[in-house]
Amino acid sequence: MAKQTFTTGQVLTAAQMTSLQQTAMLGGSASAKTASYTLVAADAGTAISMSNASATTITVNTALFAAGDTVQITNLGAGVCTITAGTATVNTSASLALAQYESGTLNFTSTSAAIFIKGAGASAGASGLTLISNTAFTTVSSVSLSANTFSSTYTNYKLIVDITAFSATGTFGARLRTGSTDTSTNYQNARLLGNGSAASSDIPAATSYSLGSVDSNTNYISEITLFKPNVAIKKWMIAKYFAYNGTWDTAQIGARLDSATQFDSITFLNSSGTITGRVYVYGYAI
């Protein structure tokens, strides 16, 4: 049960006794969340679950909890849930990011500091791909994935981009993003067309990763691998795409962004009109 103050002679109900027993067994009153959440004082002694297909955060602020308070956190969703220090200090010997079905406990050592102890669950660094987010969008000029899509939890990322409709002819591309800002300079792209008869040369100072030319009748799908987007080194990308507008168009792309920024997200956009589709993001470590 949530932390509370009892008075002398107070009679507890059966429900209160059951909740106390649950807390003593390291459980606590359950609180289900479906969006990023900031802890409040009433969360002391409770168990919080997060369920969202996209990345979320749980923020920890100061002056809400006392030394000895605990909060259990479990991520049930496919999107990574990251424990984030707001005004409080959060220390850990493990990752603050919880993949699906991972859990951990915040143990407060003072009113302004906590230790996050990560419990059992699927290892984020295990072999194979882990779905981080699944984002659908309809008739938008661009789509930016949630902040913290890319983090230190994974080294590299695979993205599947499925565009079902373009409203206008244009050049489809992607820009790495940090916070709420896209980077739109210093991309370099090289592309080999599917028929092998033509290739574009290295293009310096482009405004995005180039992912193909499209028109309003195009259906499009691409598979993209991003190498170390959250690491402070230059960023590399390889991709292949298939597009159909009455005839097939396919290409392989290699690209680099000359920036050592630690990026946490990505934006997809067409140079003209709107796009409709879905983006899947998977993380993996090597």
C-alpha positions in Angstrom: 0.0 0.0 0.0 1.1 3.6 -0.4 3.0 5.0 2.5 0.8 6.6 5.1 0.7 7.7 8.8 -1.3 5.6 11.3 -2.7 6.9 14.5 -2.9 5.2 17.9 -6.0 3.0 18.2 -6.7 3.1 14.5 -8.5 0.0 13.2 -7.4 -1.2 9.8 -9.8 -2.7 7.3 -9.3 -6.1 5.8 -8.3 -4.4 2.5 -5.7 -2.3 4.3 -4.2 -5.3 6.0 -4.1 -7.2 2.7 -2.3 -4.3 1.1 0.2 -4.1 4.0 0.9 -7.8 3.6 1.4 -7.3 -0.1 3.9 -4.4 0.5 5.8 -6.5 3.1 6.2 -9.2 0.5 7.8 -6.5 -1.8 4.7 -6.0 -3.8 2.7 -2.8 -3.1 -0.5 -1.3 -4.5 -0.5 -1.6 -8.3 -0.5 1.5 -10.4 -0.8 1.0 -14.2 0.6 3.7 -16.5 0.4 3.9 -20.3 2.4 7.2 -20.9 5.5 8.8 -19.5 5.0 9.6 -15.8 6.5 11.7 -13.0 6.5 10.0 -9.6 4.5 11.6 -6.8 4.8 11.2 -3.0 1.9 8.8 -3.0 3.9 6.3 -5.1 6.1 5.4 -2.1 5.6 1.7 -1.3 3.7 1.0 -4.5 4.3 -1.0 -7.7 4.1 0.8 -11.0 3.7 -0.9 -14.4 4.3 0.8 -17.7 2.6 -0.4 -20.9 3.3 1.4 -24.2 4.5 0.3 -27.6 6.7 3.4 -27.8 9.5 4.6 -25.6 8.5 6.2 -22.2 10.1 7.7 -19.2 9.5 7.6 -15.4 10.9 10.8 -13.8 12.2 11.0 -10.3 12.2 14.4 -8.5 13.5 15.5 -5.1 11.6 16.3 -1.8 8.9 13.7 -2.4 10.3 10.5 -0.7 12.1 9.8 2.5 15.1 7.6 3.1 14.0 3.9 3.1 11.1 4.5 0.7 10.8 2.1 -2.3 9.0 2.1 -5.6 8.8 -1.0 -7.8 8.7 -0.4 -11.5 7.9 -3.0 -14.2 7.8 -2.5 -18.0 5.1 -4.5 -19.7 5.2 -2.6 -23.0 7.2 -3.2 -26.1 8.7 0.3 -25.9 11.7 0.8 -23.6 10.8 2.6 -20.3 13.7 4.6 -19.0 14.1 5.7 -15.3 15.0 9.4 -15.6 16.5 11.6 -12.9 14.6 14.9 -12.8 15.7 17.0 -9.9 16.7 13.9 -7.9 19.9 11.9 -8.3 19.4 8.3 -9.4 22.4 5.9 -9.2 22.7 2.4 -10.6 25.3 -0.2 -11.4 23.0 -1.4 -14.3 21.1 0.3 -17.0 18.2 2.7 -16.2 16.4 1.4 -19.3 13.8 -1.3 -18.9 13.1 -3.5 -21.9 9.8 -5.3 -22.1 9.2 -7.5 -19.0 12.2 -6.1 -17.2 11.7 -4.6 -13.7 13.6 -2.8 -10.9 13.3 -1.1 -7.6 14.0 2.5 -6.6 15.5 2.6 -3.1 15.6 6.1 -1.7 18.7 6.9 0.4 17.6 10.4 1.1 14.9 12.9 0.0 17.0 13.7 -3.0 18.7 10.5 -4.0 17.8 6.9 -4.9 19.5 3.7 -6.1 17.9 1.8 -8.9 18.3 -1.9 -8.5 17.5 -3.7 -11.8 15.9 -7.0 -11.3 15.5 -10.1 -13.4 14.2 -10.0 -17.0 15.2 -10.4 -20.5 18.7 -9.1 -21.0 18.8 -6.0 -23.2 22.1 -7.0 -24.6 21.0 -10.5 -25.5 21.3 -11.8 -29.1 18.5 -11.1 -31.4 16.4 -8.0 -31.9 14.2 -6.3 -29.3 11.3 -4.2 -30.4 11.6 -0.7 -28.9 8.8 1.1 -30.7 6.0 0.8 -33.2 4.9 4.1 -34.5 2.0 4.7 -36.9 1.3 8.1 -38.6 -1.3 9.4 -41.1 -1.0 12.3 -43.6 1.8 14.1 -41.8 4.6 16.2 -43.3 7.1 14.4 -41.1 7.2 12.0 -38.2 9.7 12.3 -35.3 10.0 9.3 -33.0 9.9 9.6 -29.2 12.9 11.0 -27.3 15.0 8.2 -25.8 14.3 5.9 -28.8 18.0 5.6 -29.0 19.9 5.1 -25.7 23.0 3.5 -24.2 21.0 0.3 -23.8 21.7 -0.8 -27.4 24.7 -0.3 -29.6 22.9 -0.4 -33.0 19.4 -0.2 -34.3 17.4 -1.7 -37.1 14.4 0.2 -38.5 11.6 -1.0 -40.8 9.9 1.8 -42.6 6.6 1.0 -44.3 5.1 3.9 -46.2 1.6 3.2 -47.7 1.0 6.7 -49.2 2.9 9.7 -50.4 0.7 12.8 -51.3 3.3 14.3 -53.6 6.5 13.7 -55.6 9.6 14.2 -53.5 12.7 12.9 -52.0 12.2 10.7 -48.9 14.8 11.0 -46.2 15.7 10.8 -42.5 17.4 13.1 -40.0 18.9 12.2 -36.7 17.5 14.1 -33.8 18.4 15.0 -30.2 15.9 16.5 -27.8 13.5 18.4 -30.1 16.0 19.3 -32.7 16.7 17.6 -36.1 20.2 17.8 -37.5 20.0 18.9 -41.2 23.6 19.4 -42.3 26.7 17.3 -43.1 25.1 14.1 -44.3 26.9 12.2 -47.1 25.1 9.6 -49.2 26.0 7.1 -51.9 23.3 5.0 -53.7 23.4 2.0 -56.1 20.3 1.5 -58.1 18.7 -1.9 -58.4 19.6 -2.4 -62.1 23.2 -1.7 -61.3 23.5 0.7 -64.2 23.8 3.9 -62.3 25.1 5.1 -59.0 25.1 8.5 -57.3 28.5 9.7 -56.1 29.3 10.7 -52.6 27.3 13.9 -51.9 28.7 16.1 -49.1 26.7 18.5 -47.0 23.3 16.9 -47.8 20.4 17.8 -45.5 19.4 14.2 -44.6 20.0 10.6 -45.1 18.7 10.0 -48.6 16.1 7.1 -48.8 14.8 7.4 -52.3 12.8 9.4 -54.8 9.0 8.9 -54.7 5.7 10.2 -56.2 2.1 10.2 -55.1 1.5 6.7 -56.4 4.4 5.0 -54.5 4.2 2.3 -52.0 7.6 2.1 -50.2 9.4 -0.1 -47.6 12.9 0.1 -46.4 15.2 -1.7 -44.0 17.7 0.6 -42.2 20.6 -0.2 -39.9 21.9 2.7 -37.8 25.3 2.2 -36.2 25.9 3.7 -32.7 23.5 6.7 -33.0 23.8 7.3 -29.2 27.6 7.1 -29.2 29.8 10.2 -29.5 31.3 9.3 -32.9 30.4 9.9 -36.5 27.3 8.1 -37.5 27.0 5.4 -40.2 23.9 4.1 -41.9 23.2 1.4 -44.5 19.8 0.8 -46.0 18.0 -0.9 -48.8 14.5 0.1 -50.1 11.8 -1.2 -52.5 9.3 1.2 -54.0 6.5 0.5 -56.4 4.5 3.0 -58.5 3.6 0.8 -61.5 7.2 -0.4 -61.8 9.7 -1.5 -59.2 12.5 0.7 -57.9 15.1 -0.6 -55.5 18.5 0.7 -54.3 21.2 0.1 -51.7 22.4 3.1 -49.8 25.4 3.9 -47.6 25.6 7.1 -45.7 27.5 9.0 -43.0 26.7 11.9 -40.8 29.7 13.9 -39.7 28.6 14.6 -36.2 29.7 13.2 -32.8 26.4 14.2 -31.1 24.7 11.4 -29.1 21.4 11.3 -30.8 18.2 9.9 -29.1 15.7 9.9 -32.0 15.1 10.2 -35.7 12.7 12.1 -38.0 11.4 10.8 -41.4 10.1 13.3 -44.0 9.4 13.8 -47.6 10.6 17.0 -49.4 7.0 17.7 -50.4 3.5 16.7 -49.3 2.5 14.3 -46.6 3.3 10.6 -45.7 1.3 7.8 -44.1 2.7 4.6 -42.7 4.5 3.0 -39.8 8.0 2.7 -38.4 9.3 -0.2 -36.3 12.5 0.2 -34.3 14.5 -2.7 -33.0 17.6 -2.5 -30.8 20.6 -5.0 -30.7 24.1 -5.1 -29.3 27.2 -6.5 -30.8 
